[in-house]
Amino acid sequence: MSGSGFFQEAKPWRDHRRGRTPVRTRTRREVRIDGALVTEIFHVLYEDFSTDRNVRVAPSPELTAQEERALLAGELRPDAPVLFTLVSGKLWTDFLSSSTVISNLISFRLVEILERERVTGWATYRTNVFSRAGALLSADYGGLAVTGRSGPVDDSLSAEVDRLAPKAGGARRVLVGLRFQPGSWDGSDIFLAGGRGFIFVTQRVRELFERERVTNARFKRAEDIERRLPGIISRNG
C-alpha cells in the first residue's frame, strides 16, 4: 500500500500541544459550557483485538525498547523516518498497533481529523512500513507521540474488589479504575499518566473517533479498567 507520501514530505515532527485550561478532578474534568457544569470522563485507547485482519507492524530491531517508549512519550524526535515491518494482517486501518504494544501509527486521514478538530496533546513522526522482503509498502502513516501528561497512576486511589477465580480455587483481588492525583492533568485531550503506559483520551476524543468511524480504535473507561493483584485471597474448602 503505497500512497501520497504525505509524511515523507511533511515536517519531521508535527506537534499539537494542549490548549484549554480545565478545572481538574481525579480522572475527570469539569468545564462550563453555556453555563452548565460538565464532568469529563476519561478513556483508554487501544486497538481492536477481536480480529486478526488488521495490519500490525513491528519496529526496526535497531530501535531499543527505551527508544520506542521515548518516541511514544514525545521525548525522542527523529529527523528521518522510523522503520517498521509488516508482521500480520491485510487491512490498513486508521490506527495501527505494533507487536511490542508500545508504538502506534495513525493514518493521514486521522491526522487531518485531529488537526481539524484541534485535538491537543499529540504529535507525529514520519514512518516507513516495509514488507519482510524489504519492499516499501506505505509512507502514509505517522507515528503517534503523546505529549499530554497527567501524574502517574496512583493505586491508592483505586478501589480493591474481590473477583471469583474458580480455576484458581478461590478469589482474586483486583484494583478497579485508573486514577491519578487531582490537579496533575495538564488539560490535553490525549495524554499519558506519568509519561508512560496507557494512552488516555477525553470523552470528546472518543466521540470524535466514533463519529468519524476511525478504524481499529477501541476505548474503555478509565474508571472501569481492572488490574489483578498477585495471589489468591481465599480458597474453596
NUVEXBA-550772 format. One line per field, with one value per atom (N, C-alpha, C): residue in three letters; chain; atom name; x, y, z. Coordinates in steps of 0.1 Angstrom, whole numbers. Example, Ala and Ser with C-alpha at 12.3 -4.5 7.8 and 13.67 -1.06 7.14 Angstrom:
BEGIN
type ALA/ALA/ALA/SER/SER/SER $
mol A/A/A/A/A/A $
atom N/CA/C/N/CA/C $
xx 132/123/132/128/137/129 $
yy -57/-45/-33/-22/-11/0 $
zz 78/78/78/71/71/79 $
***
This chain:
BEGIN
type MET/MET/MET/SER/SER/SER/GLY/GLY/GLY/SER/SER/SER/GLY/GLY/GLY/PHE/PHE/PHE/PHE/PHE/PHE/GLN/GLN/GLN/GLU/GLU/GLU/ALA/ALA/ALA/LYS/LYS/LYS/PRO/PRO/PRO/TRP/TRP/TRP/ARG/ARG/ARG/ASP/ASP/ASP/HIS/HIS/HIS/ARG/ARG/ARG/ARG/ARG/ARG/GLY/GLY/GLY/ARG/ARG/ARG/THR/THR/THR/PRO/PRO/PRO/VAL/VAL/VAL/ARG/ARG/ARG/THR/THR/THR/ARG/ARG/ARG/THR/THR/THR/ARG/ARG/ARG/ARG/ARG/ARG/GLU/GLU/GLU/VAL/VAL/VAL/ARG/ARG/ARG/ILE/ILE/ILE/ASP/ASP/ASP/GLY/GLY/GLY/ALA/ALA/ALA/LEU/LEU/LEU/VAL/VAL/VAL/THR/THR/THR/GLU/GLU/GLU/ILE/ILE/ILE/PHE/PHE/PHE/HIS/HIS/HIS/VAL/VAL/VAL/LEU/LEU/LEU/TYR/TYR/TYR/GLU/GLU/GLU/ASP/ASP/ASP/PHE/PHE/PHE/SER/SER/SER/THR/THR/THR/ASP/ASP/ASP/ARG/ARG/ARG/ASN/ASN/ASN/VAL/VAL/VAL/ARG/ARG/ARG/VAL/VAL/VAL/ALA/ALA/ALA/PRO/PRO/PRO/SER/SER/SER/PRO/PRO/PRO/GLU/GLU/GLU/LEU/LEU/LEU/THR/THR/THR/ALA/ALA/ALA/GLN/GLN/GLN/GLU/GLU/GLU/GLU/GLU/GLU/ARG/ARG/ARG/ALA/ALA/ALA/LEU/LEU/LEU/LEU/LEU/LEU/ALA/ALA/ALA/GLY/GLY/GLY/GLU/GLU/GLU/LEU/LEU/LEU/ARG/ARG/ARG/PRO/PRO/PRO/ASP/ASP/ASP/ALA/ALA/ALA/PRO/PRO/PRO/VAL/VAL/VAL/LEU/LEU/LEU/PHE/PHE/PHE/THR/THR/THR/LEU/LEU/LEU/VAL/VAL/VAL/SER/SER/SER/GLY/GLY/GLY/LYS/LYS/LYS/LEU/LEU/LEU/TRP/TRP/TRP/THR/THR/THR/ASP/ASP/ASP/PHE/PHE/PHE/LEU/LEU/LEU/SER/SER/SER/SER/SER/SER/SER/SER/SER/THR/THR/THR/VAL/VAL/VAL/ILE/ILE/ILE/SER/SER/SER/ASN/ASN/ASN/LEU/LEU/LEU/ILE/ILE/ILE/SER/SER/SER/PHE/PHE/PHE/ARG/ARG/ARG/LEU/LEU/LEU/VAL/VAL/VAL/GLU/GLU/GLU/ILE/ILE/ILE/LEU/LEU/LEU/GLU/GLU/GLU/ARG/ARG/ARG/GLU/GLU/GLU/ARG/ARG/ARG/VAL/VAL/VAL/THR/THR/THR/GLY/GLY/GLY/TRP/TRP/TRP/ALA/ALA/ALA/THR/THR/THR/TYR/TYR/TYR/ARG/ARG/ARG/THR/THR/THR/ASN/ASN/ASN/VAL/VAL/VAL/PHE/PHE/PHE/SER/SER/SER/ARG/ARG/ARG/ALA/ALA/ALA/GLY/GLY/GLY/ALA/ALA/ALA/LEU/LEU/LEU/LEU/LEU/LEU/SER/SER/SER/ALA/ALA/ALA/ASP/ASP/ASP/TYR/TYR/TYR/GLY/GLY/GLY/GLY/GLY/GLY/LEU/LEU/LEU/ALA/ALA/ALA/VAL/VAL/VAL/THR/THR/THR/GLY/GLY/GLY/ARG/ARG/ARG/SER/SER/SER/GLY/GLY/GLY/PRO/PRO/PRO/VAL/VAL/VAL/ASP/ASP/ASP/ASP/ASP/ASP/SER/SER/SER/LEU/LEU/LEU/SER/SER/SER/ALA/ALA/ALA/GLU/GLU/GLU/VAL/VAL/VAL/ASP/ASP/ASP/ARG/ARG/ARG/LEU/LEU/LEU/ALA/ALA/ALA/PRO/PRO/PRO/LYS/LYS/LYS/ALA/ALA/ALA/GLY/GLY/GLY/GLY/GLY/GLY/ALA/ALA/ALA/ARG/ARG/ARG/ARG/ARG/ARG/VAL/VAL/VAL/LEU/LEU/LEU/VAL/VAL/VAL/GLY/GLY/GLY/LEU/LEU/LEU/ARG/ARG/ARG/PHE/PHE/PHE/GLN/GLN/GLN/PRO/PRO/PRO/GLY/GLY/GLY/SER/SER/SER/TRP/TRP/TRP/ASP/ASP/ASP/GLY/GLY/GLY/SER/SER/SER/ASP/ASP/ASP/ILE/ILE/ILE/PHE/PHE/PHE/LEU/LEU/LEU/ALA/ALA/ALA/GLY/GLY/GLY/GLY/GLY/GLY/ARG/ARG/ARG/GLY/GLY/GLY/PHE/PHE/PHE/ILE/ILE/ILE/PHE/PHE/PHE/VAL/VAL/VAL/THR/THR/THR/GLN/GLN/GLN/ARG/ARG/ARG/VAL/VAL/VAL/ARG/ARG/ARG/GLU/GLU/GLU/LEU/LEU/LEU/PHE/PHE/PHE/GLU/GLU/GLU/ARG/ARG/ARG/GLU/GLU/GLU/ARG/ARG/ARG/VAL/VAL/VAL/THR/THR/THR/ASN/ASN/ASN/ALA/ALA/ALA/ARG/ARG/ARG/PHE/PHE/PHE/LYS/LYS/LYS/ARG/ARG/ARG/ALA/ALA/ALA/GLU/GLU/GLU/ASP/ASP/ASP/ILE/ILE/ILE/GLU/GLU/GLU/ARG/ARG/ARG/ARG/ARG/ARG/LEU/LEU/LEU/PRO/PRO/PRO/GLY/GLY/GLY/ILE/ILE/ILE/ILE/ILE/ILE/SER/SER/SER/ARG/ARG/ARG/ASN/ASN/ASN/GLY/GLY/GLY $
mol A/A/A/A/A/A/A/A/A/A/A/A/A/A/A/A/A/A/A/A/A/A/A/A/A/A/A/A/A/A/A/A/A/A/A/A/A/A/A/A/A/A/A/A/A/A/A/A/A/A/A/A/A/A/A/A/A/A/A/A/A/A/A/A/A/A/A/A/A/A/A/A/A/A/A/A/A/A/A/A/A/A/A/A/A/A/A/A/A/A/A/A/A/A/A/A/A/A/A/A/A/A/A/A/A/A/A/A/A/A/A/A/A/A/A/A/A/A/A/A/A/A/A/A/A/A/A/A/A/A/A/A/A/A/A/A/A/A/A/A/A/A/A/A/A/A/A/A/A/A/A/A/A/A/A/A/A/A/A/A/A/A/A/A/A/A/A/A/A/A/A/A/A/A/A/A/A/A/A/A/A/A/A/A/A/A/A/A/A/A/A/A/A/A/A/A/A/A/A/A/A/A/A/A/A/A/A/A/A/A/A/A/A/A/A/A/A/A/A/A/A/A/A/A/A/A/A/A/A/A/A/A/A/A/A/A/A/A/A/A/A/A/A/A/A/A/A/A/A/A/A/A/A/A/A/A/A/A/A/A/A/A/A/A/A/A/A/A/A/A/A/A/A/A/A/A/A/A/A/A/A/A/A/A/A/A/A/A/A/A/A/A/A/A/A/A/A/A/A/A/A/A/A/A/A/A/A/A/A/A/A/A/A/A/A/A/A/A/A/A/A/A/A/A/A/A/A/A/A/A/A/A/A/A/A/A/A/A/A/A/A/A/A/A/A/A/A/A/A/A/A/A/A/A/A/A/A/A/A/A/A/A/A/A/A/A/A/A/A/A/A/A/A/A/A/A/A/A/A/A/A/A/A/A/A/A/A/A/A/A/A/A/A/A/A/A/A/A/A/A/A/A/A/A/A/A/A/A/A/A/A/A/A/A/A/A/A/A/A/A/A/A/A/A/A/A/A/A/A/A/A/A/A/A/A/A/A/A/A/A/A/A/A/A/A/A/A/A/A/A/A/A/A/A/A/A/A/A/A/A/A/A/A/A/A/A/A/A/A/A/A/A/A/A/A/A/A/A/A/A/A/A/A/A/A/A/A/A/A/A/A/A/A/A/A/A/A/A/A/A/A/A/A/A/A/A/A/A/A/A/A/A/A/A/A/A/A/A/A/A/A/A/A/A/A/A/A/A/A/A/A/A/A/A/A/A/A/A/A/A/A/A/A/A/A/A/A/A/A/A/A/A/A/A/A/A/A/A/A/A/A/A/A/A/A/A/A/A/A/A/A/A/A/A/A/A/A/A/A/A/A/A/A/A/A/A/A/A/A/A/A/A/A/A/A/A/A/A/A/A/A/A/A/A/A/A/A/A/A/A/A/A/A/A/A/A/A/A/A/A/A/A/A/A/A/A/A/A/A/A/A/A/A/A/A/A/A/A/A/A/A/A/A/A/A/A/A/A/A/A/A/A/A/A/A/A/A/A/A/A/A/A/A/A/A/A/A/A/A/A/A/A/A/A/A/A/A/A/A/A/A/A/A/A/A/A/A/A/A/A/A/A/A/A/A/A/A/A/A/A/A/A/A/A/A/A/A/A/A/A/A $
atom N/CA/C/N/CA/C/N/CA/C/N/CA/C/N/CA/C/N/CA/C/N/CA/C/N/CA/C/N/CA/C/N/CA/C/N/CA/C/N/CA/C/N/CA/C/N/CA/C/N/CA/C/N/CA/C/N/CA/C/N/CA/C/N/CA/C/N/CA/C/N/CA/C/N/CA/C/N/CA/C/N/CA/C/N/CA/C/N/CA/C/N/CA/C/N/CA/C/N/CA/C/N/CA/C/N/CA/C/N/CA/C/N/CA/C/N/CA/C/N/CA/C/N/CA/C/N/CA/C/N/CA/C/N/CA/C/N/CA/C/N/CA/C/N/CA/C/N/CA/C/N/CA/C/N/CA/C/N/CA/C/N/CA/C/N/CA/C/N/CA/C/N/CA/C/N/CA/C/N/CA/C/N/CA/C/N/CA/C/N/CA/C/N/CA/C/N/CA/C/N/CA/C/N/CA/C/N/CA/C/N/CA/C/N/CA/C/N/CA/C/N/CA/C/N/CA/C/N/CA/C/N/CA/C/N/CA/C/N/CA/C/N/CA/C/N/CA/C/N/CA/C/N/CA/C/N/CA/C/N/CA/C/N/CA/C/N/CA/C/N/CA/C/N/CA/C/N/CA/C/N/CA/C/N/CA/C/N/CA/C/N/CA/C/N/CA/C/N/CA/C/N/CA/C/N/CA/C/N/CA/C/N/CA/C/N/CA/C/N/CA/C/N/CA/C/N/CA/C/N/CA/C/N/CA/C/N/CA/C/N/CA/C/N/CA/C/N/CA/C/N/CA/C/N/CA/C/N/CA/C/N/CA/C/N/CA/C/N/CA/C/N/CA/C/N/CA/C/N/CA/C/N/CA/C/N/CA/C/N/CA/C/N/CA/C/N/CA/C/N/CA/C/N/CA/C/N/CA/C/N/CA/C/N/CA/C/N/CA/C/N/CA/C/N/CA/C/N/CA/C/N/CA/C/N/CA/C/N/CA/C/N/CA/C/N/CA/C/N/CA/C/N/CA/C/N/CA/C/N/CA/C/N/CA/C/N/CA/C/N/CA/C/N/CA/C/N/CA/C/N/CA/C/N/CA/C/N/CA/C/N/CA/C/N/CA/C/N/CA/C/N/CA/C/N/CA/C/N/CA/C/N/CA/C/N/CA/C/N/CA/C/N/CA/C/N/CA/C/N/CA/C/N/CA/C/N/CA/C/N/CA/C/N/CA/C/N/CA/C/N/CA/C/N/CA/C/N/CA/C/N/CA/C/N/CA/C/N/CA/C/N/CA/C/N/CA/C/N/CA/C/N/CA/C/N/CA/C/N/CA/C/N/CA/C/N/CA/C/N/CA/C/N/CA/C/N/CA/C/N/CA/C/N/CA/C/N/CA/C/N/CA/C/N/CA/C/N/CA/C/N/CA/C/N/CA/C/N/CA/C/N/CA/C/N/CA/C/N/CA/C/N/CA/C/N/CA/C/N/CA/C/N/CA/C/N/CA/C/N/CA/C/N/CA/C/N/CA/C/N/CA/C/N/CA/C/N/CA/C/N/CA/C/N/CA/C/N/CA/C/N/CA/C/N/CA/C/N/CA/C/N/CA/C/N/CA/C/N/CA/C/N/CA/C/N/CA/C/N/CA/C/N/CA/C/N/CA/C/N/CA/C/N/CA/C/N/CA/C/N/CA/C/N/CA/C/N/CA/C/N/CA/C/N/CA/C/N/CA/C/N/CA/C/N/CA/C/N/CA/C/N/CA/C/N/CA/C/N/CA/C/N/CA/C/N/CA/C/N/CA/C/N/CA/C/N/CA/C/N/CA/C/N/CA/C/N/CA/C/N/CA/C/N/CA/C/N/CA/C $
xx 8/0/9/12/20/10/14/4/11/5/9/23/27/40/39/27/25/35/37/46/61/64/78/80/70/72/69/62/59/71/69/80/82/94/97/89/85/78/66/54/42/36/36/32/19/11/-2/-3/1/1/-12/-12/-25/-30/-43/-49/-57/-69/-78/-72/-76/-73/-85/-87/-99/-98/-109/-109/-105/-95/-90/-97/-100/-105/-97/-102/-94/-91/-101/-99/-110/-115/-125/-121/-127/-126/-139/-141/-153/-151/-159/-159/-173/-174/-187/-189/-200/-204/-218/-219/-232/-238/-230/-234/-236/-235/-237/-224/-223/-211/-211/-201/-200/-188/-190/-179/-173/-160/-152/-150/-151/-148/-137/-127/-115/-116/-110/-110/-95/-93/-80/-82/-73/-73/-65/-71/-63/-68/-62/-66/-77/-83/-94/-87/-89/-83/-92/-104/-114/-111/-101/-99/-84/-79/-65/-64/-74/-73/-66/-66/-60/-44/-38/-24/-18/-7/1/15/23/37/46/59/70/80/85/96/109/118/131/138/145/152/163/167/177/171/158/152/150/156/156/142/138/126/126/137/138/135/141/139/124/119/105/95/98/90/92/104/107/99/98/90/76/70/56/54/63/62/65/69/73/86/95/108/119/116/126/120/127/122/131/128/137/137/148/149/146/147/145/133/126/115/120/111/113/108/116/113/104/94/86/84/81/79/65/58/45/47/40/41/28/17/4/-7/-17/-29/-28/-40/-40/-48/-56/-64/-57/-55/-48/-59/-57/-67/-62/-70/-66/-57/-58/-50/-43/-30/-22/-14/-14/-6/6/15/27/28/36/38/44/50/55/45/34/23/28/38/42/40/45/43/29/24/11/13/8/8/-6/-7/-20/-20/-31/-32/-33/-30/-31/-45/-55/-69/-72/-66/-68/-60/-49/-41/-50/-56/-64/-76/-82/-93/-89/-78/-73/-69/-63/-59/-71/-81/-93/-101/-101/-109/-100/-88/-79/-77/-76/-73/-59/-56/-43/-37/-24/-16/-10/-7/-2/8/16/25/27/33/36/50/56/69/67/76/75/79/72/75/75/82/81/78/68/64/69/77/82/76/77/74/86/84/95/106/102/112/119/115/122/116/104/97/89/90/82/67/60/45/38/42/35/44/42/48/37/25/13/8/17/13/23/18/27/28/39/40/33/25/18/27/30/37/27/26/17/25/21/28/20/7/0/3/1/6/-5/-5/-10/0/-2/6/5/14/13/0/-4/-15/-12/-21/-19/-29/-23/-31/-39/-34/-42/-55/-57/-70/-80/-75/-84/-90/-102/-109/-104/-103/-99/-112/-113/-126/-121/-129/-126/-134/-127/-134/-132/-142/-142/-132/-124/-114/-115/-126/-128/-116/-110/-98/-87/-86/-75/-79/-92/-97/-100/-104/-107/-111/-106/-109/-96/-97/-85/-90/-80/-83/-78/-86/-83/-84/-76/-78/-87/-97/-107/-105/-102/-101/-86/-83/-70/-72/-66/-67/-54/-54/-42/-45/-35/-38/-45/-54/-61/-51/-54/-45/-33/-31/-19/-21/-33/-36/-33/-27/-23/-34/-45/-57/-56/-47/-46/-57/-61/-72/-66/-53/-46/-34/-33/-22/-17/-5/0/0/-3/-2/13/19/33/43/38/47/49/40/42/29/29/18/6/-6/-18/-20/-26/-29/-43/-44/-57/-62/-76/-82/-94/-99/-111/-123/-135/-147/-149/-144/-146/-138/-126/-119/-126/-131/-138/-150/-158/-169/-165/-154/-149/-145/-138/-134/-146/-156/-168/-176/-177/-184/-177/-164/-157/-154/-158/-156/-141/-134/-119/-118/-111/-110/-99/-102/-92/-89/-98/-96/-108/-104/-114/-111/-121/-120/-126/-120/-126/-124/-135/-135/-124/-116/-105/-110/-122/-128/-132/-133/-137/-126/-114/-102/-98/-96/-92/-78/-71/-57/-56/-52/-51/-40/-43/-32/-27/-15/-9/-15/-16/-20/-35/-39/-52/-56/-67/-70/-79/-85/-93/-93/-96/-97/-110/-114/-126/-123/-131/-129/-131 $
yy -12/0/12/17/30/41/53/64/77/88/101/105/97/101/113/116/129/130/120/121/122/118/120/134/141/155/164/160/169/171/181/183/170/168/155/154/165/165/174/169/177/177/188/188/196/190/197/196/207/207/212/212/215/229/231/244/248/242/247/244/252/250/246/233/229/230/228/226/211/208/194/186/174/164/152/141/129/122/117/113/119/131/138/153/160/175/181/193/200/213/215/228/233/246/252/255/249/251/257/269/276/276/278/280/267/255/242/236/230/223/209/206/193/186/173/165/156/157/149/135/125/111/108/101/97/82/80/66/62/49/44/39/43/40/27/18/6/1/-10/-15/-25/-29/-39/-53/-60/-73/-84/-81/-91/-97/-92/-97/-97/-106/-106/-101/-95/-90/-77/-69/-56/-57/-48/-47/-44/-52/-50/-49/-40/-37/-40/-41/-42/-32/-25/-15/-22/-15/-20/-26/-37/-43/-33/-23/-14/-4/-3/6/-1/4/-3/0/-8/-6/8/12/25/36/35/45/45/33/32/39/37/43/58/63/77/83/76/80/82/72/73/85/88/99/112/113/125/131/122/126/124/117/115/119/129/135/131/121/116/126/127/135/128/115/106/97/91/82/70/66/54/42/31/20/10/4/-6/-17/-29/-40/-46/-49/-56/-70/-73/-87/-95/-89/-96/-87/-93/-86/-80/-77/-72/-59/-56/-44/-32/-22/-10/-1/1/9/22/30/44/43/33/32/18/18/6/4/-8/-11/-19/-21/-28/-41/-50/-62/-60/-49/-46/-39/-35/-29/-15/-9/4/14/11/21/19/31/31/41/37/45/50/62/68/73/71/74/89/93/107/112/103/107/111/103/105/118/120/132/145/144/155/157/147/148/154/150/155/170/174/188/196/191/199/202/193/194/200/203/210/201/188/179/182/182/186/174/175/165/154/157/146/153/144/148/136/138/127/127/116/115/106/108/101/86/78/64/58/47/39/24/18/5/-4/-14/-23/-37/-45/-59/-66/-79/-87/-88/-87/-89/-75/-65/-52/-42/-45/-36/-25/-13/-2/-4/-5/-7/6/14/26/37/49/61/70/65/73/72/68/68/75/82/89/81/81/75/84/79/87/89/101/105/113/110/116/126/138/149/154/151/154/146/152/145/147/136/138/131/132/125/110/102/88/82/70/63/60/63/62/51/39/28/30/39/42/48/54/60/50/38/27/19/14/5/-9/-16/-30/-38/-48/-56/-70/-80/-94/-99/-107/-114/-129/-136/-151/-156/-165/-172/-187/-193/-207/-216/-213/-222/-221/-210/-208/-213/-218/-223/-213/-201/-191/-178/-167/-154/-146/-136/-127/-113/-105/-91/-83/-74/-65/-51/-42/-28/-23/-15/-11/4/8/22/26/34/41/55/59/73/79/92/100/111/117/128/140/145/157/168/175/187/183/170/167/166/166/166/180/180/193/198/191/196/191/183/178/168/167/158/144/142/129/130/120/122/108/108/97/100/90/92/89/100/98/96/99/98/84/75/61/53/41/32/35/35/36/50/50/63/67/78/83/93/94/104/109/121/127/121/124/120/126/138/145/137/132/124/111/104/92/94/104/108/111/119/122/110/101/88/80/80/72/79/92/99/98/99/98/83/74/60/56/61/57/42/36/21/16/5/-2/5/14/21/17/13/9/17/18/26/18/21/16/27/29/39/36/47/45/40/45/41/26/19/5/-5/0/-9/-16/-29/-37/-42/-42/-48/-58/-70/-80/-79/-80/-81/-95/-97/-111/-119/-132/-141/-144/-155/-159/-155/-148/-144/-153/-163/-173/-186/-197/-210/-217/-224/-232/-244/-248/-260/-273 $
zz 0/0/0/-11/-12/-16/-12/-14/-17/-11/-15/-9/1/8/16/22/29/40/48/60/55/43/39/35/30/26/37/47/58/67/77/87/94/99/106/119/125/138/137/139/139/153/160/174/176/185/188/203/209/224/230/243/250/247/249/247/259/261/272/286/295/309/317/321/328/343/350/364/366/374/374/385/383/393/391/397/398/384/378/364/355/359/351/352/343/344/343/349/349/341/331/324/322/321/319/305/300/286/286/281/281/295/304/318/326/319/325/329/341/345/340/332/325/331/335/341/330/329/319/324/314/317/308/313/306/301/290/284/281/280/275/260/252/238/235/227/224/210/205/192/194/182/182/182/193/194/189/184/180/167/159/146/143/135/130/116/111/97/96/107/107/107/99/98/112/115/127/123/129/124/136/133/143/140/150/148/144/138/134/146/145/156/161/153/158/168/169/178/192/202/215/222/232/239/246/251/257/247/235/224/220/219/215/225/237/248/247/244/243/231/220/208/212/219/223/232/241/251/245/232/226/231/237/242/232/221/211/198/191/179/167/160/149/137/131/119/106/106/95/98/88/91/99/108/117/109/109/100/108/101/107/96/101/92/94/83/84/89/100/106/104/103/101/96/91/87/73/67/53/52/63/63/69/61/66/72/85/92/96/103/107/119/127/139/138/137/137/149/155/167/162/172/169/177/174/181/195/197/210/220/214/221/227/221/225/214/202/191/185/180/173/161/150/138/135/130/126/112/105/91/88/76/72/74/72/74/89/98/112/116/111/114/110/98/93/103/108/117/130/135/148/147/135/133/131/123/121/133/142/155/166/163/173/185/183/194/199/212/218/225/226/234/226/213/204/194/188/177/168/157/148/144/140/134/122/112/99/101/93/93/79/77/65/69/63/66/54/57/47/49/38/38/44/48/53/42/30/19/16/23/22/12/7/-2/6/1/8/6/16/15/17/26/29/36/32/39/43/43/46/61/70/84/92/102/112/125/131/144/154/163/173/185/188/200/209/222/231/240/238/246/258/258/270/282/294/306/318/326/340/349/362/371/369/375/374/380/375/381/396/404/419/424/427/431/444/452/464/462/450/446/440/437/431/442/438/447/446/458/458/459/449/448/447/453/451/439/431/419/421/418/418/408/412/403/404/399/401/397/386/382/392/399/409/422/424/436/447/443/453/446/451/446/445/436/434/437/442/445/433/429/417/421/415/416/405/408/398/396/384/380/379/368/367/370/381/386/389/389/392/401/407/417/411/419/414/411/400/397/388/386/379/364/359/345/338/327/321/311/310/302/288/284/270/267/254/250/250/247/246/256/265/274/280/286/293/308/316/330/335/339/343/332/320/308/303/307/302/303/297/299/290/296/289/282/270/263/268/275/279/269/268/259/266/262/268/261/267/261/247/245/232/222/225/215/212/222/219/210/213/205/190/189/176/168/174/167/163/172/168/157/158/147/134/134/121/117/125/122/120/129/129/131/122/122/131/138/146/159/164/176/186/198/208/221/229/241/253/265/277/288/295/305/315/319/328/342/345/358/359/347/347/345/343/340/353/352/364/362/373/373/384/381/391/401/414/424/425/429/430/441/439/449/450/457/459/474/476/489/497/490/497/489/496/489/492/482/484/493/502/510/503 $
***
